């Protein structure tokens, strides 16, 4: 699977006490056009999964090519505040990373067992582009980006 390029995003949610929660994911995909749906997969032990269960939705902050540091920060399993030093704001009750080039707010409509992960099916409530930078992708255990083939 390391040879499959995947987009990198930070999934966010609001915990039961109103605190922001977030985790880096490379397992996210468009699922349906009608109705618009996406899916993400989170480790069963994820605090962000607990927050999604509590608030009933999630934000998907699609990262740009220069945001690998942000991806690494949100990938950490430590109990430190992952949002420290990150510019974010609430959007539809979910934490939105300000400089992420794309944003999706979704309602969690189903949670499906996926081995050591849980697959969250989300109905898209809002989607916005805020930049045109190339996407951050993960391939062969390193970050990079997509470049069109020259013709």
C-alpha positions in Angstrom: 0.0 0.0 0.0 3.0 2.3 0.4 3.1 2.5 -3.4 -0.4 4.0 -3.6 -0.4 7.8 -3.6 -3.1 9.1 -1.2 -4.3 12.6 -0.4 -3.5 13.9 3.1 -6.1 15.6 5.2 -6.8 16.5 8.8 -10.2 15.3 10.1 -11.5 17.5 12.9 -14.4 17.3 15.3 -15.6 19.0 18.5 -15.3 16.9 21.6 -18.0 16.6 24.3 -16.5 19.4 26.3 -16.3 21.7 23.3 -12.6 21.1 22.8 -11.2 20.7 19.2 -9.9 17.4 18.1 -8.0 16.4 15.0 -6.1 13.6 13.3 -4.2 13.3 10.0 -5.7 10.8 7.6 -4.7 9.5 4.2 -7.7 7.2 4.1 -10.4 9.5 2.8 -12.4 9.4 -0.4 -15.3 10.7 -2.3 -18.1 8.2 -2.0 -21.2 9.5 -3.7 -22.4 12.4 -5.8 -26.1 12.1 -5.1 -26.3 12.6 -2.2 -22.8 14.0 -1.9 -20.9 11.8 0.5 -17.3 11.2 1.6 -15.7 8.5 3.8 -12.8 8.6 6.2 -11.2 5.9 8.3 -9.8 6.4 11.8 -8.1 4.1 14.2 -10.5 2.7 16.8 -8.4 4.2 19.6 -8.6 7.7 18.1 -9.7 10.6 20.3 -11.0 12.3 17.1 -13.3 9.3 16.5 -14.7 9.8 20.0 -15.3 13.4 19.2 -17.1 12.5 16.0 -19.3 10.1 17.9 -20.1 13.0 20.4 -20.8 15.8 17.9 -22.2 13.7 15.0 -20.1 15.2 12.3 -16.6 16.0 11.1 -14.6 18.5 9.1 -12.2 17.5 6.4 -9.3 19.9 6.0 -7.6 18.9 2.7 -4.0 19.9 3.0 -1.8 21.6 0.4 1.7 20.7 -0.8 3.5 22.9 1.8 1.5 21.7 4.8 3.5 18.5 5.6 4.5 20.0 9.0 0.8 20.3 9.9 0.2 16.7 8.8 2.9 15.5 11.1 1.6 17.5 14.0 -1.9 16.1 13.7 -0.5 12.6 13.2 1.1 12.6 16.7 -0.6 10.3 19.2 0.5 12.4 22.2 -2.0 14.1 24.5 -0.6 17.6 23.7 -2.8 20.2 22.1 -2.5 19.6 18.4 -4.2 23.0 17.7 -1.5 25.0 19.6 -0.1 27.5 17.1 -2.5 26.4 14.4 -4.8 29.1 13.0 -8.3 27.7 13.0 -11.9 28.8 13.5 -15.3 27.1 14.1 -17.3 26.4 10.9 -20.7 24.7 11.3 -19.6 23.8 14.8 -16.4 22.0 13.6 -12.8 23.1 13.8 -11.6 24.5 10.4 -7.9 25.0 9.6 -7.8 28.4 8.1 -5.1 27.9 5.5 -6.2 24.5 4.2 -6.9 24.8 0.5 -10.1 22.8 0.7 -12.8 22.3 3.4 -15.6 19.8 3.7 -18.1 19.8 6.6 -20.0 16.5 6.9 -22.6 14.8 9.1 -21.7 11.3 10.1 -24.5 9.1 8.8 -22.9 5.7 9.5 -19.9 4.1 11.2 -18.7 0.8 9.8 -16.3 -1.7 11.4 -13.1 -1.9 9.4 -10.8 -4.1 11.4 -8.6 -1.9 13.6 -10.2 1.2 12.0 -13.7 2.6 11.8 -15.0 3.8 8.5 -17.1 6.9 8.8 -19.6 7.7 6.1 -20.4 11.4 5.9 -23.0 13.4 4.1 -21.4 16.5 2.8 -23.2 19.6 4.2 -20.7 22.2 2.9 -17.6 22.2 0.6 -15.3 25.1 -0.2 -12.0 25.7 -2.1 -9.9 28.5 -0.7 -6.7 28.0 -2.6 -5.2 26.7 -5.8 -2.0 25.2 -4.4 -1.2 21.5 -5.4 -2.4 18.8 -2.9 -0.3 17.2 -0.3 0.0 13.5 -1.0 1.6 10.6 0.8 3.6 8.0 -1.3 6.3 5.5 -0.3 6.3 6.8 3.3 7.0 10.4 2.4 5.1 13.6 1.5 5.0 15.1 -1.9 2.6 16.5 -4.4 1.0 15.9 -7.7 2.5 17.3 -10.8 0.8 17.1 -14.3 2.7 15.1 -16.9 4.3 17.4 -19.5 2.9 17.0 -23.0 
